[in-house]
């Protein structure tokens, strides 16, 4: 179940990164501080879910 959840979060984070980058490039986002923070959080979530998928962030169960 954890593997499925991590894969879902990874796909969602990748989609959000693409969406947020598209908004920044096309001028849909005018508050660049919030855009940067949002993009950083998406990259962080993708990184942590990939760590969990590959077994580096999980427990010893």
C-alpha positions in Angstrom: 0.0 0.0 0.0 2.9 2.4 0.8 4.4 1.7 -2.6 1.2 2.6 -4.3 0.8 5.8 -2.3 4.4 6.8 -3.0 3.9 6.2 -6.7 0.7 8.3 -6.7 2.4 11.2 -4.9 5.4 11.0 -7.4 3.0 11.2 -10.4 1.0 14.0 -8.8 4.2 16.0 -7.9 5.5 15.6 -11.4 2.2 16.8 -12.9 2.2 19.8 -10.5 5.8 20.7 -11.4 4.8 20.8 -15.1 1.6 22.8 -14.4 3.4 25.3 -12.2 6.3 25.8 -14.6 3.8 26.3 -17.4 2.0 29.0 -15.5 5.2 30.8 -14.7 6.5 30.7 -18.3 3.1 31.7 -19.8 2.6 34.6 -17.4 -0.3 33.2 -15.4 1.6 33.6 -12.1 2.5 37.2 -11.1 3.6 36.5 -7.5 7.0 34.9 -8.1 7.8 34.3 -4.5 4.7 32.0 -4.0 5.4 30.4 -7.4 9.0 29.6 -6.3 7.8 28.2 -2.9 5.1 26.1 -4.6 7.6 24.7 -7.1 10.1 24.0 -4.3 7.5 22.1 -2.3 6.5 20.0 -5.4 10.2 19.1 -6.0 10.6 18.2 -2.4 7.5 16.0 -2.4 8.7 14.3 -5.6 12.2 13.7 -4.0 10.8 12.2 -0.8 8.3 10.0 -2.6 11.1 8.7 -4.9 13.2 8.0 -1.9 10.4 6.0 -0.4 9.8 4.1 -3.7 13.4 3.1 -3.9 13.6 2.1 -0.3 15.9 4.8 1.1 13.4 6.6 3.1 11.4 3.8 4.6 11.6 1.9 7.8 13.2 -1.5 8.4 9.8 -3.4 8.3 
